[in-house]
Amino acid sequence: MRLEGADASGFLHAQLTNDIAGLGPGQGCYAALLTPQGRMISDMVVLRSDEADGGAIVLSVPAALASTLAARFDRAIFTEDVAVSDISADTVQFGIVGPDAGAAVDAALTAIGREAASTELTAPFANRARAGAIVWRDEPLDGLDSFELIVGTGDAEKVRAALGARAAQLSTDGRLALRLEARRPAFLVDMTAETIPLEANLLDRAISTSKGCYVGQEVIIRVLHRGGGRVAKKLASLRFGGAVPEAGAVLSDGEREVGRVTSAAHSPRDGVAIGLGYVHRDYAREGAELTLPDGSTALVTAI
């Protein structure tokens, strides 16, 4: 999505969990949109584009939610000078990961007549507009450089060809393995409309504890200050002793059901099946050993 207008930054600042007003041109952050009950509507990357793009704000959101979120933001506008556009049908987003990702991104930009940008992007979510395209450095995936590039549909095939000449296309399973190795939850997979962001360990990534009010803040502050940050369940990284389990597989301690797997894959790096899943807070500790329905083990490796 794209938001333009003098009040776009302040409007989003009042809606989202992170500090949007504090973003300068060419900066960005990861954030969430919550219900008044503190549950997630969506997560997103927020990019305040640089002066070359007039300081517009671009939101990278789950594709299935783009039109719904655009309509939701539009309904929330009262007197603010903000215009919301769902640009998903007119754009294509590419993710590029690996030690030579920067060079691959620059080659793709050059192929469509845009200037290289990777060396200017030194911090996560730093971004540059390039005449209708926008590129940013994403959070690293398990230590690997990661970039995202949005271009118009008319440039997509040239970008795909330029990237294909320098990089291998990741399979769905390969991308999932990278995400799980980096302990990165995905919305609509490991996080849903029932998730409180503190359950998914998003406090440091997505929530500002010093900004003013936003939708759902009261619940988050109550948990943090009155409850000491304790929630009923926590998202955990898991290592499995057997085959890759199905999403939704029950995690147990003896006869007690204590959690469920949300996503899993074989890790080429570790040589075993790994995944993410929610576990009861009593088991949200490194080294907790649980069992799957087939009797194989699931070890909590990180929270």
N, C-alpha and C positions, 0 to 999 in steps of 0.2 A: 504494500500500500504506500501511498504518497500523501503527505499532509503539507499544505502550503498555507501561508497567511501569517500575519504579525503575531497572532496568539497561539500558533501551533505548539510551540515548546511548552508554554504555560498550561495549555489544555491537556497535553499528554502528561505533564508533571502531576496534575491533579488526578489522573486516571490510573497511572502505572506505579509499580512498586519501587522503581529505582529513580535516581536523581536525574531527571531529564533536563530541567532548567539549567543545571550546571554543565551541560555539554557545550563545548565550543565547536565552531565549524570544523568539520573533518573528524569529529570524535563520535563515539557511540557507546552503547552498553547493552547488556542483556537485562530483560525485565519481564514482568508478568502482569496480566490484567486479572483482577479478582472480582468475585461477587462480594456483596456487603457481608456475607458470612465467612469471608476469607478463603473461599475455594477457587480453584483456578478456572478461568475461562480460556486462557491461552498463555503461552509464553511467546517471546519475540525478541529479535534483535532490532534495536533502535539506532538509526544512523542519522546524525545531523550532518547533512552533506556540506561540502566546503563552498566557498564563495562562488566557485565556477557554476554551481547549481542553485545559486540564490539562497542558500541556507535552508532549503526544503528538508523535511524529515521523511526518511524512507523506513518503512517497517517490513522486516522479513518475518513472515508468519507461516504456520502450517498451511499448506496449499488448500486443504479441504475447508479451512475456516476463513479464508480471505474475504469472501463476499459477505459472510455473516458479520465479521468483525468490522468491516468498512461501514455496514449499515448501522451497527451498534454505536460506533464512534459518531457517525453522522447524526443519530438521534440525540446524542448527548450534547451537541452544540446548541447553545442558546443565543447569546449575543456575541460570542467570540468570533474573531476574524480568522476562521479556519475553513479550509476546503479539503475534503477527504476524497481520494480517488483509489479505486481498486484497479491496479495496473497489472494484475497477475496474468490476464489473458493476452497482454501485449508484450510480455517479457519472459525471459528464460533465465533461470539461475543455475550456475555451475559451481560445484565445490571441487577444490583442487588441494590435495594433501600430499605431503612428502618433502624430502630435503631439497628438491629442486622446484617446489611449487611456485615460488616467486618468479623464476625464469619462465615457467610455463604460462603463468598469468600474463606476464609482459609480452610474450609471443602472441598470445590470443588478442591482447589489446592492439598490438601492432598490426595484426592481420585485418583488423577492422578500421585501421586508420586512426587509432587513438594512441596517445603517449603512454609509455610504460609508467608504472606506479608503485611497484612492489617495494623499492628501496625507501620510499617515503612513508611506508606503513610500518612503523616500529612497535606499536602497542596494539593489543587486542581491540578490535572494533574501530581502529583508525581507518578512515575511508577517503576516497577521492572520486569525484565525479569526472567523467570523461565523455562529454557530449552525448548524453542520453544513456551512457553506461555508468555503473557505479561498482567499485571494487573495494573490498575491505579485508583486513587481516582478522581472521576468526581466532577464537581461543585455540591453543594448540591441542592436537589430538595425541595424547600420550607422548608429548615431546616433539611431535612432527609439526612442521609449519603447515598452516591451514589458511587458505584464502577462499573467499566467495566472490563471484562475479555475476552481476545482473546486466543483461543486454536486451535490446529490443529483439523481437522475434525475427526481424529481417536480417539481423547479424548472427543469429544463433548457429547456423550451419557453418559459417566461416570460423566461428569460435570453436565449435566442436572439432572441426578438421585441424585447426592449429593446436589444440590440446592433444588430439589423438596422435599427432606427429611427435609429441614429446613425453607423453604419459600413457600409462595403461588405464583402461576404463575399469573402475572398481565394480565388482559384482555386488549385488544386494547383500550377500553374506559377508563379503569382505568389508563393506562399509559398516555393517552391524558389528563385526568383530572389532574394528577400530574404535567405534563408539563405546563398546563395552569395556575394552582395554583402558579407555580414558575415563571410565566411570561416568559417562555423560547420559543422563536420562533424556528420553524423547517424549514430547507431549503427544497424547493420544495413544501412547504405547506404555511408558513407565509412569506417566502422569496423566490424570483424567480430570473431569469436572468435579470429582469427589476429593481431589488432592488438595491439601493445605501445603503451600510451598515449603514450610519448615519440615514436613514429612519427607520431602524429596531433597533435603539438604541444599536448598537454594538461598539460604540466608546470605552467605558471602557473595554469591554470584549475582543475585537478582534483586536484593532488598536493601534499600537505604534506611538506616535507623536514625538518621539525622534530618531527613526532609520533613516537610509539612504533610498535611493530610492527603490520603489517597483512598480510593475505594477498597474496603477490606482491612484498612490499617488497624482498626480497633481490635480485631481478632488477633492479628499478628502481635501487636504490642502486649495484649493480655497474656498470650502464651509465653512470650519472651520475659516479661517482667513479673507476672504473678505466678506463672507456672514454671519458671526457670528454664524455659525452652523445651520442656518435656511434652512430647506428643505420644499418642497411643502406639504408633508404628513409625518405622524409619526405613528409608530406602538403603539397601545394603548391596555391596559388591559380593558376588558369590563365585566359588570355584567348586565344580561338580566332580565327583569321583567316578561317574559313569558317562553315559551318553548325554547328548544335548537334550535337556528336558523341554517339554512344550510350555509355551506361555500359559500361565494360570495353574501350573503344577503346584500342589500343596506342599508346604514345608512343615515338618513336624518335629517335635521332641517327644519321643515315645508315643503316647496316645493323644498328645495335645497338639492341635493345629496352631502353628505360631506364625504362619506367613504364606506368601505365594510368590512364585517366579513371575516377573513381568516380561523379560526378554532374555534370550540365551543364544549362544553361538559357539562354534569351535574357534579357539584362539590359536592362530598359527604361531604367534609369539610365544605363548605359554605351553602349547601342545596339549591343552586340555579344554574341556567345556567350561565356559565362564558365563556370567549373567548378572542381572540385576533383579532384585525382588524386595518386597516389603516384609519386614520381620517385626514381631512384637518388641516393644522397647526393652523388655527384659533380655532379649537376645541380640540387641543392637550393639554388639561389641566384637572386635576382631578376635577370631579364634572360636567363636560359637559354632558348634557342629550340629547340623540338623539332618533330617533324612527326607528323601523323596518317596513317593508311593511305591516305586520299584525296589526300595530298600537301599539305594545308593546314597552317598553322602552329599551334603551341600555345606561347604565351609564358608563362614562369613570372613571375608578378607579385608574389608574396609567399610566404613560408614561415611 
